[in-house]
Amino acid sequence: MIPSCAVNTGRKRAEGYYYTLHNPFAHPVFRAWDAAADLPGAVIIEPFAGAGHLLRALETVGFGGPAAVYDLAPEGPGIEQDNTLADFPARHDVVVTTPLSCP
């Protein structure tokens, strides 16, 4: 069973703010991919970071290396304000983000 994503209602939902509050990276399928991909030290980019939940989840499973974290309206420390849809950053190995819509 795939857990559903957490969706805040009201203004955040109307404006497209979605937060993944569980750790999808602890799932056995991701762990198997991680082992097969052999990406220690991979540069990670989170182009729509919000409050930074996904990056913290990745850190708890020890995935990757340095991270570049962006959001149009950052809601957490270390998240750079940038419109990554207009100008997507270069120099990364892996991109992680929340799906654009939730069921």
N, C-alpha and C positions, 0 to 999 in steps of 0.2 A: 504494500500500500504506500502510495506517495503522499506525504503530508501536504495539506493545503497551505498556501502562503497566508501570512497575516496581513490583513488589509484594514487600515484605519478608515473609519467612516467620516462623513461630513466633508469639510474643506479638503482634507488630504486626498480622499478618494476622488473627489470631483476634479482635483488638479493633477491626478495621476501619481500620487506619492504612494509607493508600495514598500513595505518593510518585511524582510525575511527575518523572523525572530528565532526560528529553530536553526540547527546547524546541518545544512544539507551535505556538508563535506565529510561528515562522520559516517555517511551511508556506505555500505560495502561496495557498491558499484563505483562510487567516486574513488574510494580507497584503492580499488583494483586498477582503475585508470591512472591514478597518481603513481602507483608502483610501476606500471608499464610505460608511462610517459617519461619517467626518469628526468624530472625537471628540478633538481635541487638548485637553489639560487635563482630560479626563474624570476624575471622582472614581471610583476603583476600590475595590471591597470584595472581600476574600478571607475569607469567613466560616469556613473550615475550613483554615487555613493550614499547620498542621503545622510544618515547618521553613522555610517561606517560599519553596520552590522556584519556584512559579508566578509569584510577584511578581518574583523576580529574572529569570525568563525574559522576562516582559513588559518589564522595564527594558532588557534587551539589545536589544530591537527598537524601543525608543523609544515604546511605546504608553502613552497616557494621562497622567495627572498625579498628584495626590496619592492616597495609598492608605490605607485603613483595613484593618488586618490582625488577624484574630482566630482563636483556637483554644481549645478546652476545655482542652487540655494543650499549651501552646506549647512548641516545640522550637527556637526561634531568636530572635535579637535583634529588638526592635521589634514583636513579636507580642503583642497584648493578650489576656489570659486572659478569655474570655467564652463563655457558652453561647448561641450565636447561633440554635440551634434553638428555644430557649425564648423569646428576645426578639431578633428579627432587627433589626439596626441600620438606621436610615433615613439619608437624605442621601447617596446614591450614584448614579452614572450607569450603571456597568457592574459586574456581578458575575462573578467568575471563581472556579472551584473545580475540584477533581479529581472525576471521577465517583464515585458512591458505591460502585460495584463494578466490578471488572475481569474481562474474560473469561479 
